[in-house]
């Protein structure tokens, strides 16, 4: 029986918490609007990116040059 009285006292303390979460919902509404924008640009880049990727295979050869800073300078000049 002593446990039942304690429960009611805890319930009143929880209500104040739900009030905070209610303020957060409005924020999530803004982010959803941004995703739609990024989706349009991504569609164009993918098409132009494929042709640009072929040259990317060369990067593997650059790492070795970048390791020795001394050689990297003369090569660029």
C-alpha positions in Angstrom: 0.0 0.0 0.0 2.8 2.5 0.8 4.1 2.1 -2.8 0.8 3.4 -4.4 1.1 6.8 -2.7 4.7 7.2 -4.1 3.6 6.5 -7.7 1.1 9.5 -7.8 3.9 11.8 -6.5 6.2 10.7 -9.4 3.6 11.2 -12.1 3.2 14.9 -11.5 7.0 15.3 -11.9 7.0 13.8 -15.4 4.4 16.2 -17.0 6.9 19.1 -16.9 9.4 17.0 -19.0 7.0 16.4 -21.9 6.7 20.2 -22.2 10.4 20.5 -23.4 10.1 17.8 -26.2 7.1 19.7 -27.5 9.4 22.7 -28.2 11.8 20.5 -30.2 9.3 19.3 -32.9 9.2 22.7 -34.5 13.0 22.5 -35.1 12.9 19.2 -37.0 10.4 20.8 -39.4 13.2 23.1 -40.8 15.8 20.3 -41.5 13.2 18.4 -43.6 13.0 21.4 -46.0 16.8 21.3 -46.6 17.1 17.7 -47.8 14.9 18.3 -50.8 17.3 21.0 -52.0 20.5 18.8 -51.8 18.7 16.1 -53.7 18.4 18.2 -56.9 22.1 19.2 -57.1 23.3 15.6 -56.5 21.5 14.5 -59.6 23.6 16.7 -61.9 27.0 16.1 -60.3 26.7 12.3 -60.6 26.4 12.7 -64.4 29.4 15.0 -64.8 31.4 13.1 -62.1 31.7 9.8 -63.9 33.7 11.3 -66.8 35.9 13.1 -64.3 36.6 9.9 -62.3 38.7 8.1 -65.0 41.6 10.5 -64.4 41.3 9.8 -60.7 43.2 6.5 -61.1 46.4 8.6 -61.4 46.2 9.8 -57.8 47.6 6.4 -56.6 50.9 7.4 -58.4 51.0 10.8 -56.7 51.0 9.5 -53.0 54.6 8.2 -53.5 55.7 11.6 -54.7 53.9 13.4 -51.9 55.8 11.2 -49.3 59.2 12.7 -50.2 58.6 16.5 -49.8 62.0 17.1 -51.4 61.1 15.5 -54.7 57.5 16.9 -54.6 58.8 20.5 -54.9 61.0 20.0 -58.0 58.3 17.9 -59.7 55.7 20.7 -59.4 58.1 23.4 -60.6 
